[in-house]
Amino acid sequence: MLEGNTETVYQHSYIKKITEDDKYYYLWHNSDSVIRLPKDGFIVGDGKEFKNYIIDRIYENRATS
């Protein structure tokens, strides 16, 4: 994730669930820790591709744990 001059990198295994509303994707680590991403904030690809990518990684993490 890149916001202004700040770049943050998370491992796929950090994300346990993804939810969304009309403006944001919410990447959940647990019930107390969530990352909110604006759907209109993608500069490479689009939100739908991102969502599918994350869902695939969540499934892979569950299958290998």
Phi and psi in degrees as a GROMACS rama.xvg file:
@    title "Ramachandran Plot"
@    xaxis  label "Phi"
@    yaxis  label "Psi"
@TYPE xy
-129.275  123.341  LEU-2
-135.286  110.388  GLU-3
62.6338  -124.042  GLY-4
-96.0132  6.21049  ASN-5
-104.899  128.234  THR-6
-116.774  131.48  GLU-7
-124.342  133.632  THR-8
-118.208  130.672  VAL-9
-120.399  144.527  TYR-10
-73.7812  147.949  GLN-11
-57.1623  -36.0205  HIS-12
-65.6857  -16.5725  SER-13
-67.021  -31.9964  TYR-14
-89.4814  122.906  ILE-15
-103.411  -24.0565  LYS-16
-159.313  150.556  LYS-17
-125.526  134.267  ILE-18
-130.963  173.113  THR-19
-154.504  160.507  GLU-20
-130.591  -163.985  ASP-21
-69.5674  -21.1328  ASP-22
-114.102  -23.1817  LYS-23
-134.966  153.486  TYR-24
-100.53  141.834  TYR-25
-118.576  119.1  TYR-26
-101.768  115.006  LEU-27
-97.8485  130.013  TRP-28
-93.0628  -45.7535  HIS-29
-154.956  -171.328  ASN-30
-69.1599  -14.9404  SER-31
-107.076  -10.406  ASP-32
-126.777  116.539  SER-33
-139.855  144.889  VAL-34
-109.466  128.012  ILE-35
-105.061  124.473  ARG-36
-118.483  124.744  LEU-37
-65.6658  132.506  PRO-38
-63.0591  -28.9964  LYS-39
-92.3688  12.9197  ASP-40
-98.2996  6.21393  GLY-41
-81.088  131.879  PHE-42
-106.171  -15.7029  ILE-43
-128.299  128.415  VAL-44
72.5068  -162.16  GLY-45
-139.308  172.216  ASP-46
-61.1742  -39.177  GLY-47
-65.1882  -42.5455  LYS-48
-61.6767  -42.276  GLU-49
-61.529  -47.3491  PHE-50
-59.0077  -46.4768  LYS-51
-62.398  -39.7621  ASN-52
-61.1414  -47.4855  TYR-53
-65.0943  -43.0769  ILE-54
-59.2305  -42.4981  ILE-55
-60.9305  -42.2794  ASP-56
-67.9884  -38.8977  ARG-57
-62.1633  -43.3754  ILE-58
-62.6436  -44.2767  TYR-59
-61.3102  -42.2499  GLU-60
-62.1469  -40.5129  ASN-61
-68.7733  -37.9452  ARG-62
-69.5924  -28.4779  ALA-63
-98.5972  -4.88732  THR-64
